[in-house]
Amino acid sequence: MILNNRIALVVGGGNGLGRAIAKVYTREGAIVIVADLDYDAAVETLTQINQSDKGLVYQVDISDAEACRRLVQTVVDRWGRLDILVNCAAISLVDPILEVTPERWDKVFAVNARGAFFCMQAAARVMIPQKFGRIINITSPASKSGFPFFTSYCASKAAVDSMTRCAAVAWAPYGITVNTIAPGRMTGGMVDTIEKEMMKLTGKTEEQLKAERTRDLPMGRRVTPEEVAEAAVWLASDAAAYVTAERFNFSGGMELS
């Protein structure tokens, strides 16, 4: 149990990859706080990981910087510390590049970039006096690729890559590591939602679109949230104490650069 009694905050832990990370962190002995805008989904995660008696569910809109601060403060008020932060909350809006509006651009950046940053900042203010911390941000191969239906998403994840590197350098002297994990096309979760929107824009059937978006993957299959979650365990462990400012690709060869 390599995360035994570590206090781990999983933002966006209500479903998909966040839920998978909450599960493996529990398996490895961590006390897990599940934060999500969808309160019912967060409760379901806590129930599934059997931590209803010692963990915590917190409803949060991370586009509000003050809400990020209150979230971290709630954790500290209860446990006195915060050891691990996983920024997993994200949204993606499907828009042809010429049809992106300021409102939809801002909506994506408010969660994916602004929210992740202010969660990191709030966590670091606790971790610096501790002289210990693990911050893991979820990015995407999209941050290094050209997907014209996902311009705001691609740009927001490039911002996550950049601020991860900046934070890693700033906080390294305090024993805090900051890294990213870049999952490729996963099964379920947000990918399903995105592909439903793409079906409307392209006129393709679900079967056609899924086949097309799987066929171009070098490994010929999609990654599961459970596979990606194992990387989040290692990055949070003592074994990764000298690893920071790194990007771990789980893309099956999709991102080769």
C-alpha positions as CSV (number, residue, x, y, z in Angstrom):
1,M,0.0,0.0,0.0
2,I,2.4,2.6,-1.3
3,L,0.1,5.6,-0.6
4,N,-0.8,4.5,2.9
5,N,-2.6,7.3,4.8
6,R,-1.7,9.9,2.2
7,I,-4.4,12.5,1.8
8,A,-5.4,12.6,-1.8
9,L,-7.7,15.2,-3.5
10,V,-9.1,14.0,-6.8
11,V,-10.8,17.0,-8.6
12,G,-13.1,15.6,-11.2
13,G,-13.4,12.3,-9.4
14,G,-17.1,11.8,-10.1
15,N,-16.6,9.5,-13.2
16,G,-14.3,8.3,-15.9
17,L,-10.6,8.7,-15.2
18,G,-11.1,10.5,-11.9
19,R,-13.1,7.7,-10.5
20,A,-10.5,5.2,-11.7
21,I,-7.8,7.1,-9.9
22,A,-9.9,7.3,-6.8
23,K,-10.2,3.6,-6.9
24,V,-6.5,2.8,-7.3
25,Y,-5.5,5.4,-4.6
26,T,-7.9,3.6,-2.2
27,R,-6.4,0.3,-3.1
28,E,-3.0,1.7,-2.2
29,G,-4.1,3.0,1.2
30,A,-4.8,6.7,0.5
31,I,-7.6,8.7,2.1
32,V,-9.5,10.1,-0.9
33,I,-11.5,13.3,-1.2
34,V,-13.7,13.3,-4.3
35,A,-14.5,16.7,-5.7
36,D,-16.7,17.3,-8.6
37,L,-19.4,19.6,-10.0
38,D,-21.7,16.6,-10.2
39,Y,-22.3,15.9,-6.5
40,D,-24.3,12.7,-7.1
41,A,-21.5,11.3,-9.3
42,A,-18.9,12.1,-6.6
43,V,-21.1,10.4,-3.9
44,E,-21.3,7.3,-6.2
45,T,-17.5,7.3,-6.5
46,L,-17.0,7.4,-2.7
47,T,-19.5,4.6,-2.3
48,Q,-17.8,2.4,-4.9
49,I,-14.4,2.9,-3.2
50,N,-15.9,2.1,0.2
51,Q,-14.6,5.3,1.8
52,S,-17.9,6.8,2.9
53,D,-16.8,6.4,6.6
54,K,-13.4,8.2,6.2
55,G,-13.2,10.0,2.8
56,L,-15.1,13.1,1.7
57,V,-17.3,14.3,-1.1
58,Y,-17.2,18.0,-2.1
59,Q,-19.2,19.7,-4.8
60,V,-17.1,22.4,-6.5
61,D,-17.1,24.6,-9.6
62,I,-13.4,25.0,-10.2
63,S,-13.9,27.9,-12.6
64,D,-14.3,29.9,-9.4
65,A,-10.9,30.5,-7.9
66,E,-12.3,31.2,-4.5
67,A,-14.1,27.8,-4.6
68,C,-10.8,26.1,-5.3
69,R,-9.3,27.8,-2.2
70,R,-12.3,26.7,0.0
71,L,-12.0,23.2,-1.3
72,V,-8.4,22.8,-0.2
73,Q,-9.1,24.6,3.1
74,T,-11.9,22.1,3.8
75,V,-9.4,19.2,3.4
76,V,-6.8,20.9,5.6
77,D,-9.4,21.7,8.3
78,R,-10.3,18.0,8.5
79,W,-6.9,16.3,8.1
80,G,-4.4,19.0,8.7
81,R,-2.6,18.5,5.4
82,L,-2.9,17.7,1.7
83,D,-0.4,15.3,0.2
84,I,-1.7,14.6,-3.4
85,L,-3.7,16.7,-5.8
86,V,-5.0,15.3,-9.1
87,N,-6.5,17.8,-11.5
88,C,-8.8,15.6,-13.6
89,A,-11.8,17.9,-14.2
90,A,-12.2,19.0,-17.8
91,I,-14.7,19.9,-20.5
92,S,-14.4,19.9,-24.3
93,L,-16.8,21.7,-26.6
94,V,-17.0,20.6,-30.3
95,D,-16.9,23.6,-32.6
96,P,-15.6,24.1,-36.1
97,I,-12.8,26.6,-35.7
98,L,-14.6,29.4,-37.5
99,E,-17.6,29.0,-35.2
100,V,-15.8,29.2,-31.8
101,T,-17.4,32.0,-29.8
102,P,-15.8,34.0,-27.0
103,E,-18.3,32.5,-24.6
104,R,-17.5,28.9,-25.5
105,W,-13.8,29.6,-25.6
106,D,-13.9,31.1,-22.1
107,K,-16.1,28.2,-20.8
108,V,-13.4,25.6,-21.7
109,F,-10.5,27.7,-20.4
110,A,-12.4,28.5,-17.2
111,V,-12.3,24.8,-16.2
112,N,-9.4,23.2,-18.0
113,A,-6.8,25.9,-17.5
114,R,-8.0,28.5,-14.9
115,G,-9.6,25.9,-12.6
116,A,-6.5,23.6,-12.7
117,F,-4.2,26.5,-12.0
118,F,-6.1,27.8,-9.0
119,C,-6.4,24.3,-7.5
120,M,-2.7,23.9,-7.9
121,Q,-2.0,27.2,-6.3
122,A,-4.3,26.5,-3.3
123,A,-2.7,23.1,-2.9
124,A,0.9,24.4,-3.1
125,R,0.2,26.9,-0.3
126,V,-0.4,23.9,1.9
127,M,2.3,21.7,0.5
128,I,5.1,24.2,0.7
129,P,5.2,24.4,4.6
130,Q,4.9,20.6,4.6
131,K,7.9,20.3,2.4
132,F,6.1,17.6,0.5
133,G,3.5,17.3,-2.2
134,R,2.5,15.5,-5.4
135,I,0.5,17.4,-8.1
136,I,-0.7,15.5,-11.1
137,N,-2.5,17.4,-14.0
138,I,-4.3,15.6,-16.7
139,T,-3.5,16.9,-20.1
140,S,-4.0,15.4,-23.6
141,P,-2.2,14.5,-26.8
142,A,-4.4,17.2,-28.2
143,S,-2.1,19.8,-26.7
144,K,0.5,19.0,-29.3
145,S,-1.8,18.2,-32.2
146,G,-4.1,20.0,-34.6
147,F,-7.8,19.0,-34.2
148,P,-9.8,21.9,-35.7
149,F,-13.1,20.7,-34.1
150,F,-11.4,21.1,-30.6
151,T,-9.4,24.3,-30.8
152,S,-10.3,25.6,-27.4
153,Y,-9.7,22.2,-25.8
154,C,-6.3,21.8,-27.5
155,A,-5.2,25.3,-26.5
156,S,-6.4,24.8,-22.9
157,K,-4.4,21.6,-22.5
158,A,-1.3,23.3,-24.0
159,A,-1.8,25.8,-21.2
160,V,-1.9,22.9,-18.7
161,D,1.4,21.6,-20.0
162,S,3.0,25.0,-19.7
163,M,1.8,25.9,-16.2
164,T,2.8,22.4,-15.0
165,R,6.4,23.1,-16.1
166,C,6.4,26.5,-14.4
167,A,5.0,25.1,-11.2
168,A,7.4,22.2,-11.2
169,V,10.4,24.5,-11.3
170,A,8.9,27.0,-8.7
171,W,8.1,24.3,-6.2
172,A,10.8,21.8,-6.6
173,P,12.9,23.2,-3.7
174,Y,10.0,22.4,-1.4
175,G,9.8,18.7,-2.2
176,I,6.7,19.1,-4.4
177,T,6.6,17.4,-7.8
178,V,4.3,18.5,-10.6
179,N,3.7,16.3,-13.6
180,T,1.1,15.6,-16.3
181,I,-0.4,12.5,-17.7
182,A,-1.7,12.7,-21.3
183,P,-4.2,9.9,-22.0
184,G,-5.1,9.1,-25.6
185,R,-8.6,8.2,-26.6
186,M,-10.1,6.5,-23.6
187,T,-13.1,4.2,-23.4
188,G,-16.2,5.9,-22.0
189,G,-16.5,9.2,-20.2
190,M,-15.9,12.5,-21.9
191,V,-14.9,10.8,-25.2
192,D,-18.4,9.4,-25.6
193,T,-19.9,12.8,-25.1
194,I,-17.5,14.4,-27.6
195,E,-18.2,11.8,-30.2
196,K,-21.9,12.3,-29.9
197,E,-21.4,15.9,-30.7
198,M,-19.1,15.0,-33.6
199,M,-21.8,12.7,-35.0
200,K,-24.2,15.8,-35.3
201,L,-21.5,17.8,-37.1
202,T,-20.2,15.1,-39.4
203,G,-23.4,13.1,-40.1
204,K,-21.6,9.9,-39.3
205,T,-23.1,7.1,-37.3
206,E,-21.7,6.1,-33.9
207,E,-20.2,2.9,-35.3
208,Q,-18.5,4.8,-38.2
209,L,-17.1,7.5,-36.0
210,K,-15.8,5.1,-33.3
211,A,-14.2,2.8,-35.9
212,E,-12.6,5.8,-37.7
213,R,-11.2,7.3,-34.4
214,T,-9.9,3.9,-33.3
215,R,-8.4,2.8,-36.6
216,D,-5.8,5.6,-36.6
217,L,-4.4,4.5,-33.3
218,P,-1.1,2.7,-33.8
219,M,-2.0,0.1,-31.1
220,G,-5.5,-0.4,-32.7
221,R,-7.4,0.0,-29.5
222,R,-8.4,2.6,-26.9
223,V,-6.8,3.0,-23.5
224,T,-8.9,2.3,-20.4
225,P,-9.2,4.7,-17.4
226,E,-7.8,1.9,-15.2
227,E,-4.6,1.7,-17.3
228,V,-4.0,5.4,-17.0
229,A,-4.8,5.5,-13.3
230,E,-1.8,3.2,-12.5
231,A,0.5,6.0,-13.7
232,A,-1.2,8.4,-11.2
233,V,-0.3,5.9,-8.5
234,W,3.4,5.8,-9.4
235,L,3.7,9.6,-9.8
236,A,2.2,10.1,-6.3
237,S,4.5,7.6,-4.7
238,D,7.9,8.0,-3.1
239,A,9.4,6.1,-6.1
240,A,8.7,9.2,-8.2
241,A,10.3,11.7,-5.8
242,Y,12.8,12.9,-8.4
243,V,10.4,13.1,-11.3
244,T,9.0,16.5,-12.0
245,A,8.0,18.7,-14.9
246,E,7.4,15.5,-16.9
247,R,4.6,14.5,-19.3
248,F,3.6,10.9,-19.4
249,N,1.9,9.8,-22.6
250,F,-0.7,7.1,-22.6
251,S,-1.7,7.5,-26.2
252,G,-0.8,4.1,-27.7
253,G,1.7,5.8,-30.1
254,M,-0.8,8.4,-31.3
255,E,1.5,11.2,-30.2
256,L,4.9,10.5,-31.6
257,S,6.5,13.9,-31.3
